[in-house]
Amino acid sequence: MNSSSDSESTTKHSSNIFKSSIFKGPNGLRAGWRLLIFFAIFAPLGYVAGLIVDHVIDPATDHETPMSGTILMGTFLIALLLATWIMAKIEGRTFANYGLPWRRAFRKQFWQGAAISFGSLLVLLAVLRLAGVFSFGSLALHGMDILKYAVAWTVPLFVAALLEDFFYRGYLQFTLTTGIGFWPAAAITSLWMGGMHYLNPGGHGLGPIAATEYCLVTCLILLRTGDLWMPLGIHWAWGWGVVFFFGLPSSGFAGKGHLLTGSFHGPAWLTGGAFGLEGGVPNLILLAIWGLGFATWLRGKRYPNVEAGAPSPPQLAGSGSASNGGRTLQIGTAQG
């Protein structure tokens, strides 16, 4: 009798260990299950966001304007932030753990990133001008319209940067890092981001490669600074410079109401073709220079936040995949 009882006890113990190893790890619920829960939450929110956007924006009249960009990106950003907030409550974490500490918003590193980005854009376009494949054009706006559109484009381009950066390098990057390590996670998020850019107008060239490289560079910055605010400054300033200041397409998308009438007139491998400046070989070289420069300048490892520790084990379970009511969400309209 004792032998039979011991055998049953051993079997139950082994079964419990097996179940525990599948669902729980050193950080509570395993990363894969947490991601399934996240996408199970984000999928219906994204679906509703898609319905709202389709109802509010008329592509025939509102296409490529600051207002349409704000509505489109802002609606999906709200869905993303809400899904992340729910996961933060489940896990006992904050947005800071996922790379977005609000107390550091728009501080020194954000503006450092913005300055580096806009300065790099100026140099890159000057090089292309000297190569005879780019023209700055003439002024398209005058008087108060310059200030009006400069401010108007600031909002959607920042929202777009926040949506893209926080989708790929927020909860997703953090959770994958807890499961497989930082750089394997960075490789997955970067390849995913690059692959999505293949769906952009003109995205069948070097654009997706540039988006992947850009994501890897900003992952490096995230690792060294501990948050996404410098990458956000880089992303926003690049988009603002390309779309508003120079009037060029960015990742396949153009905007109405720009300062200059810049134009390309050279081979696609130099200019990026329909995808825009980001899809040219010179930009790939620039991104490599960025990577080396940031790796040299920024020292130490500040991500993920060591204070996060092991979270309170989530009690929910679920699965799903992201969708948005038939609309393919192209997350990304600027560098990357």
Residue, then its C-alpha position, 0 to 999 in steps of 0.5 A: m500500500n505504501s509503495s502504491s501511495d508513494s508512486e501516485s505521489t511521485t506521479k502527481h509531483s512530476s505532473n505538477i513540475f511538468k505543468s509548472s515548467i510549461f507555464k511558469g519560469p523564473n519571471g513568473l508566467r513564461a514570456g510566450w504565454r504573456l505575449l499571447i495574453f497581450f495579443a489576445i487583448f490587443a487584437p480586439l482593441g486593434y479591430v475596434a481602432g480599425l473600424i473607427v479609423d475607417h468610419v472617420i477618415d475618407p481616403a478620397t479627401d483626408h489622405e496624407t494630411p496632418m489631421s488624418g495622420t493624427i487620427l490614424m496613428g493616434t487611434f491605434l496608439i490608444a489601443l496599444l497603450l491600453a493593452t500595455w496598461i492592462m498587461a502592466k496591471i496583470e504583471g505588477r509593472t509600469f510603463a517604465n519597465y517597458g521602456l517608456p518612463w513618462r518622467r523622462a519625456f522630452r528631456k535631454q536625451f530626446w533632444q540629443g536624438a532629435a539633433i543627431s537625426f535632423g543633422s544626419l538628414l541634412v548631411l545625407l541630402a547634401v551628399l546626394r545633392l553633390a552626387g546630382v541625384f537630389s534637388f532641394g526645390s523651392l519654398a512651397l509655403h509662405g508666411m504663417d502657413i510655414l508655422k501652421y504646418a510645422v506645428a501641425w506635422t509635429v503631432p502625427l509624426f511624433v504619434a507615429a514614432l511612438l506607435e512604431d517604437f513602442f509596438y516593436r520595442g516596448y512590451l514586445q521587446f521587454t517580454l521577449t527579453t525576459g524569455i530569450g535574452f535581449w539580442p535574440a529578442a531584438a533580432i525578432t522585433s527588428l526582422w518583424m518591423g523590417g518585414m512589415h515595411y515590405l508592405n509599404p509603397g515601394g517596399h520591395g527594394l532595400g527599404p525593409i532592410a533599412a527598417t531592420e537595420y534601424c530597429l537594431v540601432t535603436c535597440l542598441i540605444l534602448l539597451r544603453t540608455g534604458d528607455l525609448w526617449m532618445p530613439l523617439g527623438i531620432h524617429w520624430a525628427w527624421g520624419w518631421g524633416v523628411v515629410f514637412f521640411f523637405g517634402l519627401p516620401s517617408s517609407g513610401f508615404a508622402g504628406k501634404g503641406h510641406l516647406l520645400t519641394g525636394s525631389f530625387h532624380g537618380p537610380a533607386w539604389l541611391t535615392g530609395g525610389a518610391f520608398g523614399l530616402e530610407g530605401g537607398v544605399p547611402n541611408l544604409i551606410l548612415l545607419a551603420i555609422w549611427g550604430l558604431g557612433f552610438a555604441t562608442w558614445l553610449r556606455g553601460k547597460r541600463y535595460p531591462n530595468v533591474e528593479a522590475g525583478a520577478p513580477s507577480p505571476p499573472q493569473l490570466a491566460g489567453s491567446g490570439s493574434a493582432s488584427n484590425g478589422g481587415r485593415t493592415l496596420q502599417i506601423g511606421t512612416a518615418q526612418g525605419 
